[in-house]
Amino acid sequence: MKKGSLARGALRRPITVLVAVTAVALMAGLSLLRMPRDILPKLDLPIIYVAQPYGGMSPAQMEAFLTYYYEYNFFFINGIKDIESKSIQGVALLKLEFHPGTDMAAAMAETVEYVNSAMALMPPGTLPPFVMRYDAGSVPVGYLVFVSSGYTLGMIQDLALNRVRPMFAALPGVSSPPPFGASQRSIIVNLKPDRLREHHLSPDDAAQMVAQSEVVTPAGNILLGEKYPIVPLNSVVDHIQELLRVPLRLATYPTVFLKDVATVEDATDLPEGYAMVNGRPAIYIPVTKRADASTLAVVDEVKANIKKFQEVLPKDIKVYFAFDQSVYVREAIETVLSEGGIGAILTGLMVLLFLGDLRSAGIVVANIPFALLGALIGLWLTGQTVNMMTLGGLALAVGILVDEATVTIENIHSHMEKGEPLGRAALSQCFRSQPKDRRSRTKCSGHPWTSRRR
């Protein structure tokens, strides 16, 4: 493109320029609505984590009996670059790093496949591991908090898990971890050692009979006239206190029942952690967004559905959204808008004060926001997001726009004071004027706002 052709075209077709500027403003608004607005950009790191629990094993046993087999199998995965492992008591954590450009969906599928192969060589009772990808953008953007004065933490967590979580997981852009804050609900059978010895029973005998009493077995069908119904064998108790009627020793008189040697209660497992929100115990669900979702969209969606969550809970349980992380994104957007507005207004006042030209001041004021809108379109077309880093770059660009607008307007006015018409003054910045006196030729020195005499 010939130097100055853009400026020449703008002067020749002002209506076209006006339509283009309007289109930029409309397209920028559309891009701002469609672009994800987040705290951090999507990094898309080629990393997969595998966490393998096994309670009771020492770090040396975790390394020898579990981690080793994972490492042996994972090196068969295509695109693998490096494997880091850490074995601690009861947990083995492996970090799989892949070469840049690897198809991570295929890598995740291969990882799960080789996890299944490695588990065939591990000790009995090994639970399936957690296989996950981590991205800096996949962070909690808030917490859905449940509090109550009349329900225990275990009851609240059970209601949050079975009633609220299915609704919460259906929201767009949200991943749904289980609620935290209470120990796992458990049916506790407290055996009495002296009563066991009196009936010549062991704790294993009681555990075995309780396990056998909770069996669901399909017994098949039975022919009843013209009907052939299913006949299930369901021995699951309807209420936990019915477990006290489980017989521990048959074919003896009198029959020994569980109530003779133990008590049963609906309680929780050994506490391993708890949550405190505003100084009181509570249950919470982390509002974790997906890496490609917008923080503002996810937070607004969760807040809009809090009333629906409240409807499926008892009135004594209150649910609310806490630790809102979208505030930082909103403040960053407002900061960029305010900085751009302040810069535009101050620059326009300065031009109006020193040059006394209201039209030039209006041009300077309009230049800064339209330049930022054009930058938003560029971010959208290149697949970027509105985040703290891109907003910081736009805030820095405001200073450059102020300098360029001020110097350009001032240079145009300096040419107009020499007698050049407005159109010629705008073009004189980048075109060499050739008057009869060669010694007074004006030459563009490389910057659109500078000129020098030769």
Buried (B, 14 or more C-beta within 10 A) or exposed (E): EEEBEEBBEEBEEEEEBEEEBEEBBEBBEEBBEEBBBBBBBBEBBBBBBBEBBBEEBEBEBBBEBBBBBBBEBBEEBEBBEEBEBEBEEBBBBBBBBBEEEBEBEEBBEBBBEBBEBBBEBBEEEBEEBEBEBBBBBBBBBBBBBBBBEEBBBBBBBBBBBEBBBEBBEEBEBBBBEEBBBBBEBEEEBEBEEEEBEEBEBEEEBBEEBBEEBEEEEEEEEEEEEEEEEEEEEEEEBEEEEEBBEBBBBEEEEEEBBBBBBBEBEBEBEEEEEEBEBEEEBBBBBBBBBBBBBBBBBBBEBBBEBEEEBBEBBBEEBBBBBEBBBBEEBBEBBEBBBEBBBEBBBBBBEBBBEEBEBEEBBEBBBBBBBBBBBBBBBEBBEEEBBBBBBBBEEBBEBBEEBBEBBBBBBBBBBEBBEEEBEEEBBBBBBBBEBEEEEEEEEBBBEEEBBBBEEE
